[in-house]
Amino acid sequence: QVQLVESGGGLVQPGGSLRLSCAASGSIISIRTMGWYRQAPGKERELVATITRGGSTNYADSVKGRFTISRDNGKKMVYLEMNSLRPEDTAVYYCNVRGLEFSWDDYWGQGTQVTVSS
């Protein structure tokens, strides 16, 4: 069984910063792409950022220049540094991992709430 546990969400004022972390554990053998997605109330889940095992990154246009994704392959962790936060960044943020247990599958965390408000 594979578990993803996110942490680091919370309430922050516009212009502030937060750092999200996600730890993968359990019977996962190998990890390819890791990423962050978000879902705001009444909206579909959308990609925020992804990072390959080799470190190549991809960002949604709305977060480019403000968010930075990184990973620690040895610790099976992925991070999202969020700066210059805006009210429209308010959402539940989900960690996603493309991992190998018995086959290659997508795994999701339980989500962590990020609220940007004054």
Backbone bond lengths (Angstrom), bond angles and torsions (degrees), N, CA, C in turn:
res aa  C-N    CA-C-N  psi(-1)  N-CA   C-N-CA  omega(-1)  CA-C   N-CA-C  phi
1 Q - - - 1.447 - - 1.529 109.76 -
2 V 1.335 115.40 140.09 1.459 121.37 -177.96 1.524 109.10 -110.49
3 Q 1.319 116.01 134.52 1.462 120.65 176.42 1.517 109.86 -122.61
4 L 1.332 114.88 140.59 1.455 122.49 171.87 1.518 107.58 -121.60
5 V 1.307 116.26 125.86 1.460 120.59 -178.49 1.519 108.92 -122.95
6 E 1.344 114.91 119.12 1.465 120.82 179.07 1.521 110.21 -95.32
7 S 1.317 115.47 155.08 1.455 121.33 174.40 1.523 108.80 -153.25
8 G 1.339 115.54 163.18 1.458 119.82 173.79 1.515 115.59 107.22
9 G 1.312 117.87 -4.50 1.454 118.98 178.17 1.516 111.65 -72.23
10 G 1.340 115.59 173.40 1.453 119.38 178.30 1.504 111.69 160.55
11 L 1.317 114.48 -165.53 1.460 122.92 179.85 1.522 109.12 -102.48
12 V 1.325 116.14 130.91 1.462 120.55 -179.23 1.519 108.55 -142.46
13 Q 1.316 116.46 150.16 1.457 121.02 178.48 1.531 110.61 -78.13
14 P 1.313 117.68 155.31 1.469 120.04 175.69 1.526 110.41 -54.35
15 G 1.337 114.89 137.44 1.450 120.17 -176.58 1.514 114.03 89.89
16 G 1.322 116.58 -9.80 1.448 120.85 -178.42 1.519 113.46 -82.37
17 S 1.332 115.13 -175.22 1.462 121.51 -176.22 1.524 110.89 -132.21
18 L 1.317 115.11 152.27 1.459 123.02 172.95 1.518 108.32 -145.11
19 R 1.323 115.71 154.50 1.457 120.56 175.23 1.520 108.57 -126.02
20 L 1.320 116.14 120.26 1.453 121.50 176.99 1.529 109.68 -96.18
21 S 1.326 114.99 145.29 1.459 121.22 176.49 1.519 109.22 -128.69
22 C 1.316 115.99 150.37 1.460 121.48 176.94 1.515 108.55 -141.67
23 A 1.325 115.73 126.83 1.455 121.53 179.86 1.520 110.28 -113.13
24 A 1.329 116.16 128.48 1.459 121.62 176.27 1.526 108.81 -97.77
25 S 1.329 116.31 135.58 1.458 120.09 179.81 1.520 109.60 -146.83
26 G 1.327 115.37 175.97 1.457 120.33 -179.83 1.507 110.80 99.67
27 S 1.330 115.91 -145.97 1.448 121.37 -171.31 1.526 113.32 -92.44
28 I 1.303 117.04 29.28 1.459 120.17 178.63 1.529 108.82 -79.96
29 I 1.324 115.78 130.12 1.465 120.66 -174.01 1.525 111.17 -93.48
30 S 1.317 115.92 -41.78 1.451 120.81 -176.66 1.520 108.99 -149.63
31 I 1.318 116.56 154.55 1.466 122.24 -178.39 1.510 109.72 -128.39
32 R 1.306 115.59 133.23 1.458 120.27 171.96 1.527 108.78 -96.58
33 T 1.289 117.83 -108.12 1.460 121.32 -177.55 1.522 111.55 -76.95
34 M 1.332 115.14 140.59 1.458 122.24 172.69 1.526 107.03 -121.76
35 G 1.320 116.26 150.22 1.460 117.15 -177.31 1.501 114.02 -162.72
36 W 1.316 113.37 174.86 1.459 122.20 176.88 1.527 108.74 -126.17
37 Y 1.317 114.79 137.26 1.448 123.11 174.69 1.527 107.21 -126.87
38 R 1.320 115.66 163.88 1.460 118.59 177.74 1.523 110.31 -143.36
39 Q 1.320 114.23 155.16 1.458 120.63 178.51 1.516 109.23 -139.27
40 A 1.320 114.90 117.30 1.462 121.40 177.02 1.530 108.88 -91.21
41 P 1.330 117.78 158.23 1.469 120.58 -179.63 1.519 111.39 -55.77
42 G 1.319 116.31 129.58 1.452 121.20 177.58 1.508 115.19 77.97
43 K 1.342 117.03 4.56 1.459 120.49 -178.55 1.521 110.24 -122.05
44 E 1.338 114.51 162.47 1.454 119.68 177.18 1.532 110.55 -78.14
45 R 1.324 114.86 157.21 1.460 119.49 175.68 1.530 108.53 -65.90
46 E 1.330 116.11 137.59 1.454 120.52 -178.66 1.523 111.02 -131.62
47 L 1.320 114.59 153.00 1.456 120.79 177.81 1.520 110.19 -70.47
48 V 1.325 115.92 137.36 1.464 121.65 173.39 1.528 109.34 -104.82
49 A 1.321 116.24 -54.90 1.458 120.58 -178.31 1.519 109.85 -162.54
50 T 1.333 115.83 149.38 1.461 121.47 174.21 1.517 109.64 -133.59
51 I 1.329 114.93 158.93 1.459 120.93 178.02 1.522 108.40 -144.59
52 T 1.328 116.35 132.27 1.460 121.11 179.25 1.525 109.92 -83.05
53 R 1.325 115.51 170.65 1.459 119.97 179.20 1.525 110.53 -60.16
54 G 1.315 115.92 -31.81 1.463 119.92 -179.61 1.516 114.04 -83.81
55 G 1.342 116.87 -4.97 1.460 119.91 175.48 1.510 115.72 101.56
56 S 1.317 118.24 3.21 1.462 119.57 176.53 1.521 110.03 -72.85
57 T 1.321 116.20 135.55 1.460 120.53 -174.20 1.525 112.07 -117.57
58 N 1.315 114.18 157.00 1.458 122.48 176.84 1.515 107.68 -142.70
59 Y 1.347 116.37 133.84 1.459 120.78 -176.94 1.528 111.24 -127.06
60 A 1.314 115.68 149.10 1.457 120.18 168.27 1.524 108.34 -66.69
61 D 1.318 116.63 145.26 1.463 119.76 -178.53 1.527 111.81 -56.90
62 S 1.321 116.43 -34.00 1.462 120.96 -175.36 1.526 113.25 -68.22
63 V 1.337 117.92 -16.59 1.468 119.88 -177.43 1.526 113.10 -116.82
64 K 1.318 117.23 -4.20 1.467 120.13 -179.36 1.524 110.87 -57.91
65 G 1.322 115.17 134.17 1.463 120.29 -179.81 1.516 114.02 85.33
66 R 1.326 117.26 -11.29 1.469 120.95 179.48 1.523 112.77 -115.44
67 F 1.320 116.78 -34.94 1.467 122.06 -177.96 1.527 109.72 -108.82
68 T 1.331 115.11 147.73 1.463 121.05 176.32 1.518 109.10 -133.99
69 I 1.332 115.83 125.55 1.457 121.02 176.91 1.526 109.00 -100.51
70 S 1.322 115.73 143.00 1.459 120.97 177.05 1.521 108.70 -148.84
71 R 1.321 117.00 167.12 1.460 120.66 -179.43 1.514 110.74 -147.80
72 D 1.318 114.04 157.35 1.462 122.12 174.53 1.518 105.34 -122.74
73 N 1.320 116.99 103.14 1.463 120.80 -175.82 1.530 112.11 -63.65
74 G 1.308 116.78 -36.94 1.461 119.79 -179.02 1.518 112.41 -65.75
75 K 1.315 116.24 -35.32 1.470 120.90 -179.33 1.526 112.11 -94.01
76 K 1.332 117.45 -3.78 1.461 121.68 -177.75 1.531 110.36 56.34
77 M 1.314 115.50 47.90 1.457 120.20 -179.12 1.521 111.08 -126.67
78 V 1.328 115.33 150.92 1.445 122.10 174.69 1.521 107.81 -130.90
79 Y 1.321 115.64 145.23 1.458 121.78 -175.83 1.528 109.94 -126.61
80 L 1.324 115.36 155.58 1.457 120.97 172.99 1.524 107.92 -136.09
81 E 1.313 115.63 109.70 1.450 121.74 176.02 1.520 107.22 -89.98
82 M 1.330 115.63 121.24 1.470 120.97 -176.00 1.519 109.01 -117.62
83 N 1.326 115.86 119.02 1.464 122.12 179.11 1.525 109.74 -119.39
84 S 1.324 114.75 164.99 1.467 120.89 178.79 1.529 111.07 48.77
85 L 1.297 115.29 47.87 1.457 120.06 -176.08 1.526 112.07 -65.40
86 R 1.320 114.24 145.60 1.466 122.31 -177.90 1.526 109.24 -121.67
87 P 1.319 117.56 157.31 1.471 119.16 177.51 1.529 112.72 -55.43
88 E 1.319 117.52 -32.60 1.463 120.27 -179.90 1.531 112.96 -72.57
89 D 1.322 117.74 -6.21 1.471 120.42 173.36 1.532 111.52 -83.12
90 T 1.314 116.88 -6.46 1.461 120.63 179.14 1.516 110.67 -61.30
91 A 1.327 116.12 125.15 1.462 121.18 -176.93 1.526 108.80 -178.35
92 V 1.317 115.13 171.10 1.459 120.65 166.53 1.526 106.86 -89.20
93 Y 1.319 116.43 126.44 1.453 122.32 -178.12 1.530 109.46 -101.44
94 Y 1.333 114.65 130.85 1.459 121.34 -177.10 1.520 110.47 -117.08
95 C 1.307 114.91 136.21 1.460 122.07 172.89 1.531 108.81 -85.33
96 N 1.319 116.27 139.59 1.464 121.64 178.11 1.516 109.26 -131.50
97 V 1.325 115.05 138.97 1.461 120.68 -179.62 1.525 108.54 -134.65
98 R 1.295 116.76 133.86 1.462 122.28 170.15 1.520 105.52 -95.45
99 G 1.331 115.57 103.44 1.445 119.50 -171.27 1.509 114.54 -128.74
100 L 1.331 115.77 162.78 1.457 123.18 -179.49 1.524 109.89 -108.39
101 E 1.327 116.01 116.11 1.452 121.39 170.53 1.524 106.04 -113.42
102 F 1.317 118.18 -83.42 1.466 122.05 170.81 1.518 110.13 -99.49
103 S 1.321 115.76 -23.10 1.459 124.53 174.95 1.520 107.22 -152.65
104 W 1.319 116.25 171.16 1.460 119.29 178.02 1.528 108.49 -77.43
105 D 1.326 115.38 124.45 1.459 120.89 -178.45 1.524 109.63 -142.21
106 D 1.330 114.83 165.11 1.458 121.14 173.88 1.526 109.39 -95.40
107 Y 1.317 115.51 132.46 1.460 121.85 178.65 1.525 108.74 -119.90
108 W 1.338 115.03 146.80 1.454 121.38 -176.84 1.526 111.00 -127.16
109 G 1.342 115.00 145.01 1.453 119.81 172.24 1.518 110.54 -82.46
110 Q 1.319 115.78 179.58 1.456 121.13 -176.14 1.524 112.04 -83.11
111 G 1.321 116.96 -13.53 1.457 121.11 178.84 1.513 112.87 96.91
112 T 1.321 115.75 147.19 1.457 121.65 175.99 1.531 108.29 -134.78
113 Q 1.327 115.56 134.92 1.463 120.84 -174.67 1.519 110.81 -80.95
114 V 1.317 115.21 131.68 1.464 122.37 171.65 1.525 107.31 -119.55
115 T 1.321 115.97 122.44 1.458 121.28 179.46 1.516 108.98 -123.19
116 V 1.328 115.74 124.33 1.458 121.71 179.49 1.523 107.37 -112.19
117 S 1.312 115.21 109.86 1.464 119.71 -174.80 1.520 110.07 -158.63
118 S 1.320 115.40 147.96 1.457 120.10 175.48 1.537 110.66 -93.27
